[in-house]
Amino acid sequence: MVLVVGYVVWDVRIDGGSDDRCYSAIVLPDGSPVLSGNYGNSVYVAKVSPGDGSFVWQYVFAFPGDGRSNAKSLLFDPTDSTLVIGGTAYPYSGDDQACGFVAKVRDGSTVWMYVDSADGCGRREGFSGVVMGGDGHYYAYGTDYETYSSDLFTPSRRFVLKIDRGTGSKVWRYQPGGYSYTAATPLPDGSIVAVGFGADAEAQRVGADGGEIWSITPDNGKFWDVIVAPNGHPVVAGIKDGDFYVAQLQRETGGIRWVYTANGSDDDDDVAFALSTDGLYIYAAGYLDNGINGLDAHVVKLDTLGNLLWSYTYNGPFNSDDAFRTLSPVGGGIVAGGYSVGAGTGRDVLLLRLNGDGDTLWSLTYDSPYSLDDEVRAVAVSGGELYVCGNSKSSPTDGDILLLKVSDPTEAPEDEGGSLSLSTVGGTLVLEGYGRAVLYDVSGRKVKEVEVRGRAELRPGKGAYFLRFRGRTYRVILR
């Protein structure tokens, strides 16, 4: 009998002497992980070696204002092999007014930077993230939602900006007013769907010209994530009426196609924080409040009609709070990350690997040497390796960035060799060869996975992608 267990290969702890945080992580086509966050009050991005976790380069950018600048969002642009980061900046010397910023970075150096100060800044402003649209340009969305709690809504602004990918200049601003955008996803026509919350949940579709196509505001809810499902319609996740909430919206009108909800045994808040798709099904993860057990981490698998295929709930050994904050499809299943409260150790890193049927392949918890709070914020997948980026407390007032390389033994490389031939016919990507091919969008999310047995065709829609096949990465642009 062979015991299959995910294990930590190496760990890197980044300590800037104050409250350092990780927000995002991806794997580049060369197999190297990159993370983004803040180093003290400075914007921070680092590329590390997949072999031992040593730094290839570090990008630290300090703004002169009085506040914690950070890079919340990180994406790879395969059209020019650059990184695009977005987050919060404090650009005015001696001032605590926050602005959003977007920067294009190559090999640790700035290509261009846009700071959203021309339209005025505020104490709660900033970009929550950046996505690459179907037209190849960047769409930044705000405000800085990290300043909000479930009971505090200070009037602010939410907005979407279109940024020219070549020059870094603003093309237009869409600003419906009020509160926060937490996530956005592009559609093939250059429009995006942005979601968030204020007094109610918010979802808007904005065209490539900056015009609003539709807007919905479901009451008594918040939206935390959005993706495009395999059938082409957006799916949102969050909380509504106290329940774990997933819904599919009609792409053309914003109408509700279907709703899935779940609730714990305690009549309290249950939340879906993260969404993902493997190209066939939809996964959502978060937590349920189960009363005496505290919060229990929860993940569901749905088909494109909203039917529940399976659900999984994790209650840690100490009946304390457990939650998932991120998930990624891998090898016909998923890996979910978050935290689990231990006995006297605070929050510990929680990583769970499930197969396509919802069965546990392995789980991993990690407690830092300081036995204070540790949690996962992002997981980047590269074959049988997982790069887990999170936050770890070294003292009650000092947070560090934590990066772990975790081996996934259920994703060992195949033995058979083979090469791949790529061609595009219209909007169709034609693959010829033998082996597993995985297509990712520019944010690092898996779009489709297919076993190529001679020939296979993929139709992901217009845009930029990268394809992983037998340890190699190919850049793909479909027009």
N, C-alpha and C positions, 0 to 999 in steps of 0.2 A: 504493500500500500504506500502510495506517495502522497505526502501532505503538501498541498499547494498553498504557499503563503507569499503575499507581497511583502517586500522588505526594503528598508532604506539603504541605498547604495552609498550616498554621501549627503551631508547637509551643510548649508552655508548660512551663516548668521551675519546680517549686515546691521551694524550699530553706529548710528550717527550721533549718539550722545543725547538724543531726546526722543520724541515720539515719531519713529520711522514706520512706514506702512507700505505694504504691497497691495496693489489694486488689480493688476492684470499680468498675464503671462502667456506667451506663445512660443512655438518652436519654429525656427527659421528653416528654409529649404535645405541648408547645410547640416541640419540636425541639432543646432545649438539653441538652447533656451534663452529667451529674453524676458525680463521682468520690468515692470514699471511701478512707480509709487512716489514716495517722498523720502528724502534723506535729511532729517531735521526739517528746516523750512525751505529746502531746495527741491526742485523737480529732479527725479532720479530715474534713470534707465540703465540697465546693465545687461551685457551679453556675457554668458559664461560658457566654459568648456563643458561639453556633455560627459567627458571622461572623468574629470575630477572636481568640477565645480569652480575651477580657478577663473578669474576674470579675464575675458578677452578685451573688453573695454567697459568703462563706466562713463555715463553722461550725467553730469551734475550741473544744473543751471539755477543760479540764485537770483531771484528778483529782489529789488531793494526795499519793498514794502514790509509791513509788520504783519505777517501771517504765514500760514503753512502752505506754500505752493506745492502742487502735486500733479502727477500724471496718472489720471484714473483709467485712461483708455489707451490701448496699444494695438496697432494693426500693421500688417506687412503688405506693402504695395508691390505686387509682382511685376508691374509694368516698368518700374525703374529700380527695383530692389532696394527700396528705402523703407524706413519705419515711420509711422505717423502716430504721434502722441497727442493727447488732449486732456485738459484738466483745468486746474485753478491757478491763477497767478495773482500776485500782489505787486503791481508794477510801479506804484507811486512811493517814492522814498519817504519813510517815516509815517506812512499812512496804512490803515487797515482795510481799505476798500479793495474788494476782490473782483477780478475779471476772469473771463474764460480765455484760454489760449490753445492754439494748435501749432505744432511744430513738425516739420519733416526732418528726419535725421538719417544720415548715412555714416556708418562706421564710427558712431559716437560723436559726430560733428553736425552742427546745425546747417541744413540746406536753406531753410527759411522758417520764420516764425511769425504767426499772426496773433496779436494780443487784442482782445475785443474791448478796447478802452474808448474808441471813438464814439460809441453809443452810450457811454456812461457806465460806471460800475456801481456795485452795491455791496453791502456787508454779507450778503448771502449768495452772490453770483459766482458763476464758474461753469465749466462744461462737465457734464457727467460722462460724456463719451463722444467718440467720433466713429462714423461708419463710412465706407466707400460706396457711393451710389452706383447704380447701373450705368450711369453716364461717365464714370471714371473720376468724378470729382468727390470731395469730402464734405460730409454733412456733420456738423458739430451740434450737439443738443445740450441744454442746461435746464435748470440752474444747478447749484451745488447742493444736491439732496442730502449729503452727509450731515448737514446742520439741522435736519428735521427729525423730530421724534414723533411718535404716534399721536401725541396730544398737543403738539405745538405747530401751528401754521401761521407764520408771520407773512403778511402780504409781500410778495416778491414777483419775479418774472420767470416765465418759462419761454424758451425760444429755440429755434433751429436756425443755423447759419449755413449757407452753402459757401465753401471755400474752394477757389480755383486750385487744382492740384499742381499746376505748373508754377504759379507765381505766389501762392499763399494769400492772395487778396480776397476780400469778401465779395461775393457775387450778389447775395441778397440776405435779408433777415426776415424770418417769419416769427411773429410774436403775438400769440393770442391772448396773453395776459395771465398772471396768476401762477404761483407755486413752481412745480418741479417736473422735469422730464427725467426719468430714470433709465430708459432704454430706447433704442430705435433699431429698425431693420430696413434695409433697402429692398425695393421692388425692381424688377428688370427694366421698367420704363424710365428710371431715374427718379421716381418718387420715393418717399420713405414714409414709414409709419412710426410715429413717436408716441410713447406712452409714459404715464407718470401718475401724479395725484396732487390734489389740493384738498378742498373740502370733500370732493368726490374723486372717483377714478377718472383719468383723462386718456383719450386716444385720438390722435389726429393723423390723417394722411395728407402729406404736403407734396405737391407736384415739383418737378424739376425746375419750374419757373418761379417757385415760391408761393404759388397760390394754394389755398386750402381746398382739398377735394372733398373731404368729409371730416366730421368731428362728432365724437360721442362722449358723454360724461355720465356713466352709470353711478347711481347714488350709493352712498355708504360703502365705498370701496377704495382700494388703491391698486394700481398696476405696477409691477416690479420688473417684468421682462416681456419681450415680444420676439417672435421668430416668424419666418415664413414656412408654413407646413408643406409637405410634399405635394399637396393639391394646389399650391399657389396662393392660398388665402392665409392672412396673418393669424397667429394664435397669441393670446395674451395670458399672463399669469399674475396672480396677486391674491388679494383677499377681498371678499364681498360678503356683507352681512355676517361677518365673523367666521366665514368658511374659507378653506383652501379652495382656490378658484382658478379654473382654466376655461377659456372660451375661445372659439374661433369666430373671427369677424369676416364679413363679406368684403372681399377686396374692393369691389366697385362702389359700395354704398356705406360700408361700416356697420351694416346690420349684423345681428347675432345669428350665426349659423347653428351653433350648439354650445352648451355649457356643461362642464363637469365640475362637481363640488364634492368635497369631503370634509368631515368634521370629527374632532376628537371627542372623547367621553366627557370632557369638561366643556361647559358652554362658554368658551372663550375664543380668543383669536387664533385661527389656524391660517397659515400663510404659505403660498407657493412663490418662492423667490426666483427660481431658475427654470429655463426651458432649453430643450435641445431636440434635434431630430437626427436620425440615422439615414434619412432619405426615404424611409418607408413609414416609420411610426413617430409618435410625439412622446417625449418624456418631460415630466415636471417634478420638481423637488422642492422641499421646504420643511415644514414641521406641522404636527398636530399637537394640540394641548390635551393631554390625557390625565389631567387632574393629579392624582397621587404620584404618577410617574413623571410629572413635569412635562416638558416638551419632548416629543419623540420625533426623530428625523423620519421623513416620509417621502416616498417617490412613487410615481405612477407611470404606467405605459398605456397610451391611448392610440387608437387608430384614427384615421383622418375624418371619421364620422363622430368622434368623441366617445366611442365605446371603450370602456375600461377593459384592458387585456390582463393586467395584474397590478397589484399595489404591494408595496413593501414598507414596513414600519420598523425602525430601529430604536429599541430602548436599551440604553447602556446598562452595564452591570450594577450601577449605583442608583438607578431610578431617578436620575437627575436630568437636567435639560440636555437634549441632543437635537441638532438641527443640521440640515443640508443647506449650503449657500451656493453651490455650483455643481454642475454635472456635465459630462462629456460622453458621447457615444464612442465605444471602442470594441472591436472584435465581436460584433453581433450582440453586444450588451451595453452596459454603461459603467462609468466610474463616477461616484458622487462624493463630494467633499464638504466638510463643515467642521463641526466641533461636537465633543461629548464631554460633559462635566464629570471629572473624576473625583476620587475621595481625597480631599485636601490638596488637589493639584489644579483647581480651577478648570477652565476649559482646556481640553486636549485636542490636538489635531485628529480628525476622524476622516478616514478614507474607506470607501466600501466599493467592492467590485461585484456586480451582478451580471448574470448571463441574460440572454434574450428571453428566457422564461421567468425571470425574476428570482432565480436561485442565487444564493450567496456563494461566490467563488472564493473570496477572501475578504477580510477586513483588517484595517491597521489603525491603531491609535498611537500618537506620539506626544510625549510630555517633555518639554524642554527641561534643561537642568535646573531652572529656577522655580519650577512647579507653580508657575503663574499662568495666565491665560494664553493659550495658543489656539489658532483657528485657521482654516483654509479659506482663501479668497479666490484662487484660480487654480485650475489644473490644465496643463498642456500635455497632449498625448503625442508620442512619437514611437510607433511600433510597439515593442514590449516595454517601453520606458515611459514613466509618468513624471512630469516635473510639477511639483506642488508648491505653490507660492502662498504664503500666509503671513500672519502677524503674530508676534510672540512678545510677551512682557518679560523684561529682565528686572523690572521693579515696578511698583504701582504707577510711576510717572514716566517710565522709560520703555517705549515699545521698539522692537527690532523687526526687521524684515527676515523672514525665514524661508529658505528655498531648499526643498528636499528632492532628491532623485530617488524614485521608487521603482523597483523592478516588478513588472507584472508577468509572472511565469506562465500565465494562461495565454500570453501573446508572444510566445517564442517564434522566431522567424521560421518560415517554411524552408524545407531542405532543397526543393527543386529550384533550379536556376531558370533563367529566362530573361529576355529583353522585351522592350515594349516599343511599338511603333505608334506614333500619334499623328492624327490628321484631323482637320476640321472641314466639315461640309455644311455650309450655311451656319445654323446655330447648333449643329450636332458635332459632338466630340467622338471620334472613332478610335477605338483602342484595338490593337492587334498584338497578341502575345499570350502568355500563360502566367497567371498569378493573380494576387489580390491587388486591386487598384482602389485608392481612396482619394476622393476629390474634396478639397477644402475651399471655403471662401476666404476672402482676404482677412477676415477677423479670426481665422483659425478654426472656425466651426466646420464640422464635417457635413458635407452636402450629400454625398452618395458614396457607397461602398459596393464594389462589384467584383466577382470572380471572373477574370477574363480567361476563357477557354477557346482561344483562337481569335474571336472577334466579339467586341461588345460596343454598344453605343450609349452615350449619355447626352441628355438634353437639359442641362441645368439652367438655361437662360443666358441672356447677354451679361457680360461682366468679366472680371479678372478672377482667376482661380489658380491654385497650385495642386498638382497631382502627385501623390506618393505611390511608388511602385517598386517593390523589391529593393528598398533602401535608397532609391534615387528620387529626386524631386524634379518635376517638370512644370514650367510656367505656361499657363494657358490663358489666352484672351479670346473670348467669343464675342463677335460683333453682330 
